[in-house]
Amino acid sequence: MITDGDFNRMIFGQTKPTSKQLSFYKQYCNDLQHDKNGWYLQFTNESYKRYYLEKLLLHEIGHCVDYIYEKHWSKANIK
């Protein structure tokens, strides 16, 4: 996520995101846009905060819980 003032963008690059990718973000943002730099979702300040608190932060906490109880990092952390 790139934040620049009032611009909250989830940048996907030059390849248009798939329906499956867009479905993941649908409840927080469906404002898909394209410019010379590529495809991105344009979040509002409120939707960005909701996405961060309800999805991203909980996901990252899950990695920590996984480590504490399973004593290993997930495969995603190996990358």
C-alpha positions as CSV (number, residue, x, y, z in Angstrom):
1,M,0.0,0.0,0.0
2,I,1.4,3.4,-1.0
3,T,0.1,6.4,0.9
4,D,0.8,9.8,-0.4
5,G,-1.3,12.5,1.3
6,D,-4.9,11.7,0.4
7,F,-3.9,8.9,-2.0
8,N,-4.2,5.4,-0.6
9,R,-3.3,3.0,-3.4
10,M,-2.9,-0.7,-3.6
11,I,-0.6,-1.0,-6.6
12,F,-0.7,-4.1,-8.8
13,G,1.7,-3.0,-11.6
14,Q,1.2,-3.3,-15.3
15,T,-0.8,-6.5,-15.2
16,K,-4.5,-6.0,-14.5
17,P,-5.5,-7.8,-11.3
18,T,-7.5,-11.0,-11.6
19,S,-11.1,-11.3,-10.5
20,K,-10.0,-13.4,-7.6
21,Q,-7.6,-10.7,-6.5
22,L,-10.2,-8.0,-6.8
23,S,-12.7,-10.2,-4.9
24,F,-10.3,-10.3,-1.9
25,Y,-10.4,-6.5,-1.6
26,K,-14.1,-6.0,-2.7
27,Q,-15.6,-5.3,0.7
28,Y,-13.0,-2.5,1.3
29,C,-12.5,-1.1,-2.2
30,N,-13.7,-1.7,-5.7
31,D,-12.3,1.5,-7.3
32,L,-9.9,-0.1,-9.8
33,Q,-7.9,2.5,-11.8
34,H,-5.2,2.5,-14.4
35,D,-2.6,5.2,-15.3
36,K,0.8,5.3,-16.9
37,N,2.3,3.5,-13.8
38,G,-0.1,0.6,-14.0
39,W,-3.2,-0.8,-12.2
40,Y,-4.2,0.1,-8.7
41,L,-7.1,0.2,-6.2
42,Q,-7.9,3.7,-4.9
43,F,-8.9,3.4,-1.3
44,T,-10.6,6.1,0.7
45,N,-9.0,7.0,4.0
46,E,-11.8,5.2,5.9
47,S,-11.7,2.1,3.7
48,Y,-7.9,1.9,4.0
49,K,-8.1,2.0,7.8
50,R,-10.8,-0.7,7.8
51,Y,-8.7,-2.9,5.4
52,Y,-5.6,-2.5,7.6
53,L,-7.4,-3.3,10.9
54,E,-9.7,-6.0,9.7
55,K,-7.5,-7.9,7.2
56,L,-3.8,-7.0,7.2
57,L,-3.1,-6.5,10.9
58,L,-5.0,-9.7,11.9
59,H,-3.1,-11.6,9.2
60,E,0.3,-10.4,10.5
61,I,-0.7,-11.2,14.1
62,G,-1.6,-14.7,12.9
63,H,2.0,-15.1,11.8
64,C,3.2,-14.3,15.3
65,V,0.7,-16.6,16.9
66,D,1.7,-19.4,14.5
67,Y,5.3,-18.9,15.7
68,I,4.5,-18.9,19.4
69,Y,2.3,-22.1,19.3
70,E,3.9,-24.0,16.4
71,K,7.5,-22.8,17.0
72,H,8.0,-22.1,13.3
73,W,7.4,-19.4,10.8
74,S,5.0,-20.0,8.0
75,K,6.2,-20.8,4.5
76,A,5.5,-17.2,3.6
77,N,8.2,-16.0,6.0
78,I,10.8,-18.2,4.3
79,K,10.5,-16.1,1.2
